């Protein structure tokens, strides 16, 4: 039985490292591309700034998860006490909820950028969108800190149990506090961003659908390429929402289970967090023209280097 438990732990750890490896690659690539872009032009578009912060926070999510996984899986909490879980879990919630809101703001920025409406609010937003970026980023981080900090009050390592595994893996207290906190956290940090994502993406889809016939009737090279670019953005955002929904539903169900029966499913929550951080970076690279072109250039450069340095048997 002990051998089987060890094998399961090792498999979980290897699977997490596999996900984190691709997550690190994808998110570092995004940060690197936009860092070079900023160094070259001394400026970034609002959507590029938001994607950069999203990728940066995804990297931090991976770093925090690696540390948490090592302690959690191998029962090392006895050396750190509850302070370790309080720090890592607050950081994890702060980073993940900030990442979700950054994705929501990215959808919103694309909606404002693509949709053409003569309403005063939309015109006002288009004119001030660049100045709103820093305010939204700082506000999002501050809001995420507020909703993540109460987590420290529902963490307590049990000292009245003899099993080290139970002490290290069952550290959320049951009761009214977590029954209130878990749904509130899910609503403020997951479902509100989802609502903004869906409304923004639906706005883009409806706009493209209504104007598709007009664009087809008056086709020029510029308008056709612009229409294709907007369609690609819409598909990218829909893919992000599908990924987000899959991860959010899993976390929401997990929060309910923790609140009701305190079962050990924190691994599932951590896996979904790392999957979102990894999957979102891959979707952004494929769906964003600048990132996709940079990736193509990098692959061409690698192939060229390999052709110049053939392996000799």
C-alpha positions as a Markdown table, in Angstrom:
| # | Residue | x | y | z |
|---|---|---|---|---|
| 1 | Unk | 0.0 | 0.0 | 0.0 |
| 2 | Unk | 2.8 | 2.4 | 0.9 |
| 3 | Unk | 4.5 | 1.7 | -2.4 |
| 4 | Unk | 1.4 | 2.5 | -4.3 |
| 5 | Unk | 1.0 | 5.7 | -2.4 |
| 6 | Unk | 4.5 | 6.7 | -3.2 |
| 7 | Unk | 4.0 | 5.9 | -6.9 |
| 8 | Unk | 0.9 | 8.0 | -7.0 |
| 9 | Unk | 2.7 | 10.9 | -5.4 |
| 10 | Unk | 5.6 | 10.6 | -7.9 |
| 11 | Unk | 3.2 | 10.5 | -10.8 |
| 12 | Unk | 1.3 | 13.5 | -9.6 |
| 13 | Unk | 4.6 | 15.4 | -9.2 |
| 14 | Unk | 5.9 | 14.4 | -12.6 |
| 15 | Unk | 2.6 | 15.4 | -14.3 |
| 16 | Unk | 2.7 | 18.8 | -12.6 |
| 17 | Unk | 6.3 | 19.3 | -13.6 |
| 18 | Unk | 5.3 | 18.4 | -17.2 |
| 19 | Unk | 2.6 | 21.0 | -17.3 |
| 20 | Unk | 4.8 | 23.6 | -15.6 |
| 21 | Unk | 7.6 | 23.1 | -18.1 |
| 22 | Unk | 5.4 | 24.1 | -21.1 |
| 23 | Unk | 3.8 | 26.8 | -19.0 |
| 24 | Unk | 7.2 | 28.3 | -18.2 |
| 25 | Unk | 8.3 | 28.1 | -21.9 |
| 26 | Unk | 5.1 | 29.7 | -23.2 |
| 27 | Unk | 4.8 | 32.5 | -20.6 |
| 28 | Unk | 8.6 | 33.4 | -20.7 |
| 29 | Unk | 8.3 | 33.6 | -24.5 |
| 30 | Unk | 5.4 | 36.1 | -24.2 |
| 31 | Unk | 7.2 | 38.2 | -21.7 |
| 32 | Unk | 10.4 | 38.1 | -23.7 |
| 33 | Unk | 8.7 | 39.2 | -27.0 |
| 34 | Unk | 6.9 | 42.1 | -25.5 |
| 35 | Unk | 10.0 | 43.2 | -23.5 |
| 36 | Unk | 11.9 | 43.4 | -26.7 |
| 37 | Unk | 9.0 | 45.3 | -28.3 |
| 38 | Unk | 8.9 | 47.8 | -25.4 |
| 39 | Unk | 12.7 | 48.2 | -25.6 |
| 40 | Unk | 12.4 | 48.9 | -29.3 |
| 41 | Unk | 9.4 | 51.3 | -29.4 |
| 42 | Unk | 9.3 | 52.4 | -25.7 |
| 43 | Unk | 5.5 | 51.7 | -25.7 |
| 44 | Unk | 3.1 | 48.8 | -25.9 |
| 45 | Unk | -0.6 | 48.6 | -26.9 |
| 46 | Unk | -3.1 | 48.2 | -24.1 |
| 47 | Unk | -3.8 | 44.6 | -25.1 |
| 48 | Unk | 0.0 | 43.9 | -25.2 |
| 49 | Unk | 0.4 | 45.3 | -21.7 |
| 50 | Unk | -2.4 | 43.2 | -20.3 |
| 51 | Unk | -1.0 | 40.0 | -22.1 |
| 52 | Unk | 2.4 | 40.8 | -20.6 |
| 53 | Unk | 1.1 | 41.0 | -17.1 |
| 54 | Unk | -1.0 | 37.9 | -17.6 |
| 55 | Unk | 2.0 | 36.0 | -18.7 |
| 56 | Unk | 4.1 | 37.4 | -15.8 |
| 57 | Unk | 1.5 | 36.4 | -13.2 |
| 58 | Unk | 1.3 | 32.9 | -14.8 |
| 59 | Unk | 5.0 | 32.5 | -14.3 |
| 60 | Unk | 4.7 | 33.5 | -10.7 |
| 61 | Unk | 1.8 | 31.0 | -10.4 |
| 62 | Unk | 4.1 | 28.2 | -11.6 |
| 63 | Unk | 6.8 | 29.2 | -9.2 |
| 64 | Unk | 4.4 | 29.2 | -6.2 |
| 65 | Unk | 2.9 | 25.9 | -7.3 |
| 66 | Unk | 6.2 | 24.1 | -7.5 |
| 67 | Unk | 7.1 | 25.2 | -3.9 |
| 68 | Unk | 3.6 | 24.2 | -2.7 |
| 69 | Unk | 3.6 | 20.9 | -4.5 |
| 70 | Unk | 6.9 | 19.8 | -3.0 |
| 71 | Unk | 5.8 | 20.5 | 0.6 |
| 72 | Unk | 2.2 | 19.2 | 0.1 |
| 73 | Unk | 3.0 | 16.0 | -1.7 |
| 74 | Unk | 5.9 | 14.9 | 0.5 |
| 75 | Unk | 4.4 | 16.0 | 3.8 |
| 76 | Unk | 7.1 | 18.6 | 4.6 |
| 77 | Unk | 4.6 | 20.9 | 6.5 |
| 78 | Unk | 5.9 | 19.6 | 9.8 |
| 79 | Unk | 9.0 | 21.6 | 9.2 |
| 80 | Unk | 7.2 | 24.9 | 8.3 |
| 81 | Unk | 3.9 | 24.8 | 10.4 |
| 82 | Unk | 0.8 | 26.6 | 9.2 |
| 83 | Unk | 2.6 | 29.8 | 8.2 |
| 84 | Unk | 3.9 | 28.2 | 5.1 |
| 85 | Unk | 0.4 | 27.3 | 3.8 |
| 86 | Unk | -1.0 | 30.7 | 4.8 |
| 87 | Unk | 1.7 | 32.4 | 2.7 |
| 88 | Unk | 1.5 | 30.0 | -0.3 |
| 89 | Unk | -2.3 | 29.8 | -0.4 |
| 90 | Unk | -2.8 | 33.6 | -0.1 |
| 91 | Unk | -0.2 | 34.1 | -2.9 |
| 92 | Unk | -1.8 | 31.4 | -5.0 |
| 93 | Unk | -5.3 | 33.0 | -4.7 |
| 94 | Unk | -3.9 | 36.5 | -5.3 |
| 95 | Unk | -2.1 | 35.4 | -8.4 |
| 96 | Unk | -4.8 | 33.2 | -9.9 |
| 97 | Unk | -7.6 | 35.7 | -9.3 |
| 98 | Unk | -5.4 | 38.5 | -10.8 |
| 99 | Unk | -4.8 | 36.3 | -13.8 |
| 100 | Unk | -8.5 | 35.7 | -14.3 |
| 101 | Unk | -9.2 | 39.4 | -14.1 |
| 102 | Unk | -6.4 | 40.2 | -16.5 |
| 103 | Unk | -7.9 | 37.8 | -19.0 |
| 104 | Unk | -11.3 | 39.5 | -18.5 |
| 105 | Unk | -9.8 | 43.0 | -19.1 |
| 106 | Unk | -8.0 | 41.6 | -22.2 |
| 107 | Unk | -11.3 | 40.5 | -23.6 |
| 108 | Unk | -12.8 | 43.9 | -22.7 |
| 109 | Unk | -9.9 | 45.8 | -24.4 |
| 110 | Unk | -10.3 | 43.8 | -27.6 |
| 111 | Unk | -14.0 | 44.5 | -27.5 |
| 112 | Unk | -13.5 | 48.2 | -27.3 |
| 113 | Unk | -10.8 | 48.1 | -30.0 |
| 114 | Unk | -12.7 | 46.0 | -32.5 |
| 115 | Unk | -16.4 | 46.9 | -32.0 |
| 116 | Unk | -17.4 | 50.2 | -33.7 |
| 117 | Unk | -20.3 | 51.8 | -32.0 |
| 118 | Unk | -21.2 | 55.5 | -32.1 |
| 119 | Unk | -22.4 | 55.6 | -28.5 |
| 120 | Unk | -20.8 | 58.2 | -26.3 |
| 121 | Unk | -19.6 | 55.6 | -23.7 |
| 122 | Unk | -17.7 | 53.6 | -26.4 |
| 123 | Unk | -16.2 | 56.6 | -28.0 |
| 124 | Unk | -15.1 | 57.8 | -24.5 |
| 125 | Unk | -13.6 | 54.4 | -23.8 |
| 126 | Unk | -11.7 | 54.2 | -27.1 |
| 127 | Unk | -10.1 | 57.6 | -26.4 |
| 128 | Unk | -9.0 | 56.8 | -22.9 |
| 129 | Unk | -8.3 | 53.1 | -23.1 |
| 130 | Unk | -4.5 | 53.6 | -23.1 |
| 131 | Unk | -4.7 | 55.7 | -19.9 |
| 132 | Unk | -6.9 | 53.1 | -18.2 |
| 133 | Unk | -4.4 | 50.2 | -18.4 |
| 134 | Unk | -2.3 | 51.1 | -15.4 |
| 135 | Unk | -5.3 | 52.0 | -13.2 |
| 136 | Unk | -7.0 | 48.7 | -14.0 |
| 137 | Unk | -3.8 | 46.7 | -13.3 |
| 138 | Unk | -3.2 | 48.4 | -10.0 |
| 139 | Unk | -6.9 | 48.2 | -9.1 |
| 140 | Unk | -7.1 | 44.5 | -10.0 |
| 141 | Unk | -4.1 | 43.7 | -7.9 |
| 142 | Unk | -5.5 | 45.6 | -4.9 |
| 143 | Unk | -8.9 | 43.9 | -5.3 |
| 144 | Unk | -7.2 | 40.5 | -5.5 |
| 145 | Unk | -5.2 | 41.1 | -2.3 |
| 146 | Unk | -8.4 | 42.0 | -0.5 |
| 147 | Unk | -10.3 | 38.8 | -1.5 |
| 148 | Unk | -7.3 | 36.5 | -1.0 |
| 149 | Unk | -6.1 | 37.7 | 2.5 |
| 150 | Unk | -9.1 | 36.2 | 4.5 |
| 151 | Unk | -7.8 | 32.8 | 3.4 |
| 152 | Unk | -5.4 | 32.9 | 6.4 |
| 153 | Unk | -8.3 | 32.7 | 8.8 |
| 154 | Unk | -9.5 | 29.3 | 7.4 |
| 155 | Unk | -6.1 | 27.6 | 7.5 |
| 156 | Unk | -5.1 | 25.6 | 10.6 |
| 157 | Unk | -2.9 | 22.5 | 10.8 |
| 158 | Unk | -4.4 | 19.9 | 13.1 |
| 159 | Unk | -2.2 | 19.0 | 16.0 |
| 160 | Unk | -4.6 | 16.4 | 17.5 |
| 161 | Unk | -4.0 | 13.8 | 14.8 |
| 162 | Unk | -1.2 | 11.3 | 14.7 |
| 163 | Unk | -1.1 | 10.9 | 10.9 |
| 164 | Unk | 1.4 | 13.2 | 9.2 |
| 165 | Unk | -0.4 | 13.0 | 5.9 |
| 166 | Unk | -3.7 | 14.1 | 7.5 |
| 167 | Unk | -1.9 | 17.0 | 9.2 |
| 168 | Unk | -0.2 | 18.2 | 6.0 |
| 169 | Unk | -3.1 | 17.7 | 3.6 |
| 170 | Unk | -6.2 | 18.5 | 5.6 |
| 171 | Unk | -5.4 | 22.0 | 6.7 |
| 172 | Unk | -8.6 | 23.9 | 5.8 |
| 173 | Unk | -10.9 | 24.2 | 8.8 |
| 174 | Unk | -14.6 | 23.4 | 8.4 |
| 175 | Unk | -17.5 | 25.5 | 9.6 |
| 176 | Unk | -19.4 | 28.7 | 8.8 |
| 177 | Unk | -16.3 | 30.8 | 7.9 |
| 178 | Unk | -15.2 | 28.7 | 5.0 |
| 179 | Unk | -18.8 | 28.1 | 3.9 |
| 180 | Unk | -19.1 | 31.8 | 3.5 |
| 181 | Unk | -15.6 | 32.5 | 2.2 |
| 182 | Unk | -15.5 | 29.9 | -0.6 |
| 183 | Unk | -18.6 | 30.9 | -2.5 |
| 184 | Unk | -17.8 | 34.6 | -2.0 |
| 185 | Unk | -14.3 | 34.0 | -3.4 |
| 186 | Unk | -15.7 | 32.1 | -6.4 |
| 187 | Unk | -18.2 | 34.8 | -7.2 |
| 188 | Unk | -15.8 | 37.8 | -6.9 |
| 189 | Unk | -12.7 | 36.2 | -8.3 |
| 190 | Unk | -14.1 | 33.8 | -10.9 |
| 191 | Unk | -17.7 | 34.4 | -12.0 |
| 192 | Unk | -17.5 | 38.2 | -12.3 |
| 193 | Unk | -14.4 | 38.0 | -14.6 |
| 194 | Unk | -16.3 | 35.3 | -16.6 |
| 195 | Unk | -19.3 | 37.6 | -17.0 |
| 196 | Unk | -17.0 | 40.3 | -18.4 |
| 197 | Unk | -15.3 | 37.9 | -20.7 |
| 198 | Unk | -18.5 | 36.5 | -22.1 |
| 199 | Unk | -20.1 | 39.9 | -22.6 |
| 200 | Unk | -17.0 | 41.3 | -24.3 |
| 201 | Unk | -16.5 | 38.3 | -26.5 |
| 202 | Unk | -20.2 | 38.1 | -27.5 |
| 203 | Unk | -20.0 | 41.8 | -28.4 |
| 204 | Unk | -17.1 | 41.1 | -30.8 |
| 205 | Unk | -18.9 | 38.0 | -32.3 |
| 206 | Unk | -22.2 | 39.9 | -32.8 |
| 207 | Unk | -20.3 | 42.9 | -34.3 |
| 208 | Unk | -18.4 | 40.6 | -36.7 |
| 209 | Unk | -21.6 | 38.7 | -37.6 |
| 210 | Unk | -23.6 | 41.9 | -38.4 |
| 211 | Unk | -20.9 | 43.4 | -40.5 |
| 212 | Unk | -19.7 | 40.2 | -42.3 |
| 213 | Unk | -22.0 | 40.7 | -45.3 |
| 214 | Unk | -21.0 | 44.4 | -45.6 |
| 215 | Unk | -17.3 | 43.5 | -45.4 |
| 216 | Unk | -17.8 | 40.7 | -48.0 |
| 217 | Unk | -19.6 | 43.1 | -50.4 |
| 218 | Unk | -16.9 | 45.7 | -50.1 |
| 219 | Unk | -13.9 | 43.5 | -50.0 |
| 220 | Unk | -10.5 | 45.0 | -50.4 |
| 221 | Unk | -7.1 | 43.6 | -49.4 |
| 222 | Unk | -6.9 | 45.7 | -46.3 |
| 223 | Unk | -10.5 | 45.1 | -45.1 |
| 224 | Unk | -10.2 | 41.3 | -45.8 |
| 225 | Unk | -7.0 | 41.0 | -43.8 |
| 226 | Unk | -8.5 | 43.2 | -41.0 |
| 227 | Unk | -11.6 | 41.0 | -40.9 |
| 228 | Unk | -9.5 | 37.8 | -40.7 |
| 229 | Unk | -7.5 | 39.4 | -37.8 |
| 230 | Unk | -10.6 | 40.2 | -35.9 |
| 231 | Unk | -12.0 | 36.7 | -36.5 |
| 232 | Unk | -8.8 | 35.2 | -35.2 |
| 233 | Unk | -9.0 | 37.4 | -32.1 |
| 234 | Unk | -12.6 | 36.3 | -31.5 |
| 235 | Unk | -11.7 | 32.6 | -31.8 |
| 236 | Unk | -8.7 | 33.2 | -29.4 |
| 237 | Unk | -11.0 | 34.8 | -26.8 |
| 238 | Unk | -13.6 | 32.0 | -27.1 |
| 239 | Unk | -10.8 | 29.4 | -26.6 |
| 240 | Unk | -9.7 | 31.3 | -23.5 |
| 241 | Unk | -13.2 | 31.4 | -22.2 |
| 242 | Unk | -13.7 | 27.6 | -22.8 |
| 243 | Unk | -10.4 | 26.9 | -21.0 |
| 244 | Unk | -11.3 | 29.3 | -18.2 |
| 245 | Unk | -14.8 | 27.7 | -17.8 |
| 246 | Unk | -13.3 | 24.2 | -17.5 |
| 247 | Unk | -10.9 | 25.3 | -14.8 |
| 248 | Unk | -13.3 | 27.6 | -13.0 |
| 249 | Unk | -16.0 | 24.9 | -12.8 |
| 250 | Unk | -13.5 | 22.4 | -11.4 |
| 251 | Unk | -12.3 | 24.9 | -8.8 |
| 252 | Unk | -15.9 | 25.9 | -7.9 |
| 253 | Unk | -16.9 | 22.3 | -7.3 |
| 254 | Unk | -13.7 | 21.7 | -5.4 |
| 255 | Unk | -14.5 | 24.7 | -3.1 |
| 256 | Unk | -17.9 | 23.4 | -2.4 |
| 257 | Unk | -16.5 | 19.9 | -1.5 |
| 258 | Unk | -13.9 | 21.5 | 0.8 |
| 259 | Unk | -16.6 | 23.6 | 2.5 |
| 260 | Unk | -19.0 | 20.7 | 2.9 |
| 261 | Unk | -16.9 | 17.6 | 3.6 |
| 262 | Unk | -13.3 | 18.9 | 3.7 |
| 263 | Unk | -12.1 | 16.2 | 1.3 |
| 264 | Unk | -8.5 | 16.2 | 0.0 |
| 265 | Unk | -8.9 | 17.7 | -3.5 |
| 266 | Unk | -6.5 | 20.5 | -3.3 |
| 267 | Unk | -4.4 | 18.7 | -5.9 |
| 268 | Unk | -7.3 | 19.1 | -8.4 |
| 269 | Unk | -7.4 | 22.8 | -7.7 |
| 270 | Unk | -3.7 | 23.2 | -8.2 |
| 271 | Unk | -3.7 | 21.2 | -11.4 |
| 272 | Unk | -6.5 | 23.4 | -12.9 |
| 273 | Unk | -4.6 | 26.5 | -11.9 |
| 274 | Unk | -1.4 | 25.3 | -13.6 |
| 275 | Unk | -3.4 | 24.0 | -16.6 |
| 276 | Unk | -5.0 | 27.5 | -17.1 |
| 277 | Unk | -1.6 | 29.3 | -16.7 |
| 278 | Unk | -0.1 | 26.9 | -19.3 |
| 279 | Unk | -3.1 | 26.7 | -21.7 |
| 280 | Unk | -3.7 | 30.4 | -21.8 |
| 281 | Unk | -0.1 | 31.1 | -22.8 |
| 282 | Unk | -0.4 | 28.7 | -25.7 |
| 283 | Unk | -3.7 | 30.1 | -26.8 |
| 284 | Unk | -2.3 | 33.6 | -26.7 |
| 285 | Unk | 0.7 | 32.7 | -28.8 |
| 286 | Unk | -1.4 | 31.0 | -31.4 |
| 287 | Unk | -4.1 | 33.7 | -31.5 |
| 288 | Unk | -1.9 | 36.8 | -31.3 |
| 289 | Unk | -0.3 | 37.9 | -34.6 |
| 290 | Unk | 2.8 | 39.3 | -33.2 |
| 291 | Unk | 3.5 | 36.4 | -30.9 |
| 292 | Unk | 2.7 | 33.9 | -33.6 |
| 293 | Unk | 5.1 | 35.6 | -36.0 |
| 294 | Unk | 7.8 | 35.7 | -33.4 |
| 295 | Unk | 7.3 | 32.0 | -32.7 |
| 296 | Unk | 7.5 | 31.2 | -36.5 |
| 297 | Unk | 10.7 | 33.2 | -36.7 |
| 298 | Unk | 12.2 | 31.4 | -33.7 |
| 299 | Unk | 11.3 | 28.0 | -35.3 |
| 300 | Unk | 12.8 | 29.0 | -38.6 |
| 301 | Unk | 15.9 | 30.1 | -36.9 |
| 302 | Unk | 16.2 | 26.8 | -35.0 |
| 303 | Unk | 15.7 | 24.9 | -38.3 |
| 304 | Unk | 18.4 | 27.0 | -40.0 |
| 305 | Unk | 20.8 | 26.4 | -37.1 |
| 306 | Unk | 20.2 | 22.7 | -37.4 |
| 307 | Unk | 20.8 | 22.7 | -41.1 |
| 308 | Unk | 24.0 | 24.5 | -40.7 |
| 309 | Unk | 25.2 | 22.1 | -38.0 |
| 310 | Unk | 24.2 | 18.6 | -39.4 |
| 311 | Unk | 24.9 | 15.6 | -37.2 |
| 312 | Unk | 27.6 | 13.3 | -38.4 |
| 313 | Unk | 27.4 | 9.6 | -37.6 |
